[in-house]
Amino acid sequence: MDYIELKCQIKPFSEEIAEIVIAELGELDYESFTQSDDAVEAYIKAPLFDMNAVEQLSINHLPNAPFSLTYSHKTHEAKDWNAVWESNFKPVIISNKVVIRASFHTNLPKVPYDIVIDPKMSFGTGHHSTTSLMIQSILESDLEGKTVLDMGCGTSLLAILASKRKAKKVDAIDIDEWPYKNSLENIKNNKAENVSVFLGDAALLKDKKYDLILANINRNILLNDMKHYVNCLPKGGELIMSGFYTEDLKYIQEEAEKNNLQYISHKVDLNWVAVRFQKK
């Protein structure tokens, strides 16, 4: 399938504005993002592309905005996607402990966790705030000997890190075929032999049990599927979720309380949230 690359040029460039652009485009079903020196490049399946929807983004209509946004777009055939990623994907370093890089990146600093991700069309490279927040949460968790689920896994970056953090067994689930196939490649490249990938949704969780569940998806899916996650947790098991804004946290907490979860803590980055709950 062809993809549209939407280039969003920001003058003067600001990381904060770039994150807002990414967040708003994510609501329009854009799947992947890269950043250059002065722009965000966003990718969406060609049939879903709607320039009018882009022009209606709220960030385009801020009064007295101290920046300008201009847009251009072009079509990429699916066979060209690898070349697009290789030219744009930059390595990410998180908390001086995790390097997320593509296989063609070299001469990077030595850190405890070196993860090779060739994302292609899958979400989860560490560039987005939600992925970074989830990684920080994993680094703060004792996973040794535990069973872990990466729900909505994308590239399976979180699953791979959990494996490297000495989890006993890790399952990764995604509803889309492309992330499923990409996850298989990334798991093999990182020699994460104890990670298993499944194609499907929360229906696959019946009769499953995990000590820790990671879910970086979006607010509506999290609210709808939280009950299924909780059913997989033992007493004292933890659920870490991201993919929503600070203003949505209250709704997430309300649903969590209905499902016998106790709030532990949360992190915020550029209005995105990762929250940790524990089953009572």
C-alpha positions in Angstrom: 0.0 0.0 0.0 1.2 3.5 -0.8 1.9 5.9 2.0 1.8 9.7 2.1 4.6 11.6 3.7 3.4 14.9 5.2 6.2 17.4 5.9 5.3 19.9 8.6 7.8 22.7 8.5 8.1 24.7 11.8 9.7 28.2 11.8 11.4 28.8 14.2 11.7 25.1 15.0 10.7 24.0 18.5 10.7 20.5 20.0 7.6 21.4 22.0 5.7 22.5 18.9 6.9 19.4 17.1 5.5 17.2 19.8 2.2 18.9 19.6 2.1 18.4 15.9 2.9 14.7 16.3 0.2 14.4 19.0 -2.5 16.0 16.8 -1.6 14.1 13.7 -1.6 10.9 15.8 -5.3 11.5 16.3 -5.8 11.6 12.5 -4.3 8.0 12.2 -0.8 9.0 11.2 1.3 5.9 12.0 4.9 7.0 12.2 7.0 10.2 12.6 10.5 11.4 12.0 12.2 14.8 12.7 14.6 16.7 10.7 16.3 20.0 11.6 13.2 22.2 11.0 10.3 19.8 10.3 8.3 16.8 11.3 7.7 14.1 8.7 4.5 12.1 9.3 3.3 9.0 7.5 -0.2 7.8 6.8 -1.8 5.2 4.5 -2.7 6.9 1.3 -6.5 6.3 1.4 -6.6 7.9 4.8 -4.8 11.1 3.8 -7.0 14.3 4.2 -5.3 17.6 3.7 -8.4 19.5 4.9 -8.2 17.6 8.2 -4.6 18.6 8.6 -5.4 22.3 7.9 -8.1 22.1 10.7 -5.6 21.0 13.4 -6.0 23.3 16.4 -2.3 24.2 16.4 -2.8 25.9 13.1 -5.3 28.3 14.7 -3.6 29.5 17.9 -3.9 33.3 18.3 -0.7 35.2 18.1 1.4 32.0 17.7 5.1 32.8 17.7 5.8 30.3 15.0 4.6 29.4 11.5 3.6 26.0 10.1 3.7 25.1 6.4 2.8 21.7 4.9 3.8 19.7 1.8 3.3 16.1 1.0 4.4 13.4 -1.4 3.5 9.7 -2.0 5.8 6.8 -1.2 5.3 3.4 -2.7 5.6 0.6 -0.1 8.8 -0.6 -1.6 10.5 2.7 -0.9 9.7 2.7 2.8 12.9 1.2 4.0 14.9 3.9 2.3 12.7 6.6 3.9 13.4 5.3 7.3 17.1 4.9 6.7 17.4 8.5 5.7 15.4 9.9 8.6 15.5 7.6 11.6 17.9 9.0 14.2 19.2 7.1 17.3 17.6 7.8 20.7 19.3 7.8 24.1 17.0 7.6 27.1 18.1 8.1 30.7 21.7 7.4 29.7 20.7 3.7 29.9 19.0 2.8 26.7 20.1 3.4 23.1 17.5 2.8 20.4 19.0 2.6 17.0 18.7 1.2 13.6 21.0 -1.5 12.3 22.9 1.0 10.2 23.8 3.3 13.2 27.3 3.0 14.5 29.7 4.8 17.0 27.1 5.3 19.7 27.8 5.6 23.4 28.0 2.4 25.5 24.9 2.0 27.7 23.4 -1.0 29.6 20.7 -1.6 27.0 21.5 -1.4 23.2 18.3 -2.1 21.2 18.2 -2.4 17.4 14.9 -1.3 15.9 14.2 -1.2 12.2 10.7 0.3 12.5 9.6 0.5 8.9 5.9 1.3 9.3 5.5 0.4 13.0 5.1 2.8 15.9 7.6 2.7 18.7 11.1 4.1 18.1 11.5 6.1 21.3 11.2 9.5 19.6 7.6 10.0 20.9 7.1 11.1 24.5 4.8 8.2 25.3 7.4 5.6 24.3 10.1 7.4 26.2 7.9 7.6 29.3 7.2 3.9 29.1 10.9 3.1 28.8 11.6 5.2 31.9 8.9 3.3 33.7 10.4 0.0 32.7 13.8 1.1 33.9 12.3 1.8 37.3 10.7 -1.7 37.5 12.2 -4.9 38.8 11.4 -7.4 36.0 13.7 -10.2 36.9 11.9 -13.5 36.8 8.5 -11.9 35.9 6.0 -12.4 33.1 5.3 -9.3 31.0 2.8 -8.3 28.3 3.5 -5.5 25.8 -0.1 -4.7 24.5 -0.2 -2.8 21.2 3.4 -3.5 20.8 4.2 -1.7 17.5 7.9 -2.5 17.0 8.0 -4.5 20.3 10.6 -2.1 21.6 9.1 -2.3 25.1 8.9 -6.1 25.0 12.6 -6.3 24.0 13.7 -4.0 26.8 11.6 -6.1 29.3 13.5 -9.1 28.0 16.8 -7.4 28.5 15.7 -6.4 32.0 15.6 -10.2 32.8 11.9 -10.8 32.5 11.2 -14.5 32.5 8.6 -14.5 29.7 7.3 -11.6 27.5 4.3 -11.6 25.2 3.8 -8.9 22.6 0.4 -8.3 20.9 -0.6 -6.0 18.0 -3.8 -5.8 16.0 -2.0 -4.9 12.7 -0.1 -7.3 10.5 2.7 -5.0 9.7 3.8 -4.3 13.3 3.4 -8.1 13.9 5.9 -8.9 11.2 8.2 -6.1 12.1 8.2 -7.3 15.7 9.3 -10.7 14.7 12.3 -9.1 12.8 13.2 -6.9 15.7 13.0 -9.7 18.3 15.3 -11.8 16.2 17.8 -9.0 15.6 17.9 -8.4 19.4 18.1 -12.1 20.3 15.2 -11.7 22.6 14.3 -15.4 22.6 11.8 -15.3 25.4 9.5 -12.8 23.6 6.5 -14.2 21.7 4.5 -12.1 19.3 0.8 -12.5 18.6 -1.5 -10.9 16.0 -4.8 -9.8 17.5 -6.5 -7.7 20.2 -7.6 -8.1 23.8 -9.6 -11.2 23.0 -6.2 -13.0 23.1 -5.9 -12.3 26.8 -8.4 -14.8 28.0 -6.9 -17.1 30.6 -3.5 -15.3 30.4 -1.6 -14.2 33.5 1.1 -11.5 33.7 3.0 -9.8 36.6 3.3 -6.6 34.6 1.3 -5.3 31.6 2.5 -2.4 29.4 -0.1 -0.7 27.2 0.9 2.3 25.1 -2.1 2.7 22.9 -4.7 5.5 23.1 -7.3 6.7 25.6 -10.3 5.1 24.1 -8.8 1.6 23.7 -7.3 1.8 27.2 -10.7 2.6 28.7 -12.4 -0.1 26.7 -9.9 -2.9 27.3 -8.7 -2.1 30.9 -11.0 -4.7 32.4 -9.3 -7.4 30.2 -5.9 -6.3 31.4 -6.9 -6.4 35.0 -8.2 -9.9 34.6 -4.7 -11.0 33.6 -3.1 -9.5 36.7 -2.6 -11.2 40.1 -3.0 -9.3 43.3 0.0 -6.9 43.5 0.4 -7.1 39.7 1.1 -3.8 37.9 -0.4 -2.0 34.8 1.5 0.8 33.2 -0.3 2.8 30.5 0.4 5.6 28.2 -0.9 7.2 24.9 -3.1 9.9 26.4 -2.9 13.5 27.6 -2.8 15.0 31.1 -6.4 16.1 30.8 -7.4 12.4 30.2 -5.7 11.1 33.3 -8.8 11.6 35.4 -10.8 9.4 33.1 -8.1 6.7 33.1 -8.0 6.8 37.0 -11.8 6.6 37.3 -11.9 3.5 35.1 -8.9 2.0 37.0 -10.7 2.4 40.3 -13.8 0.6 38.9 -11.5 -2.3 38.0 -9.8 -2.7 41.4 -6.7 -0.9 40.6 -4.8 1.4 42.9 -3.0 4.5 41.6 0.8 4.4 42.3 2.4 7.3 40.2 2.5 9.0 36.9 5.0 10.8 34.6 4.4 13.7 32.2 6.3 14.8 29.2 5.0 17.6 26.9 1.4 16.9 28.1 1.7 13.1 27.5 1.3 10.8 30.5 2.4 7.4 31.6 0.6 6.1 34.7 1.3 3.1 36.9 -1.4 1.2 38.8 -1.3 -1.9 41.0 -4.1 -4.5 41.4 -5.5 -4.5 44.9 
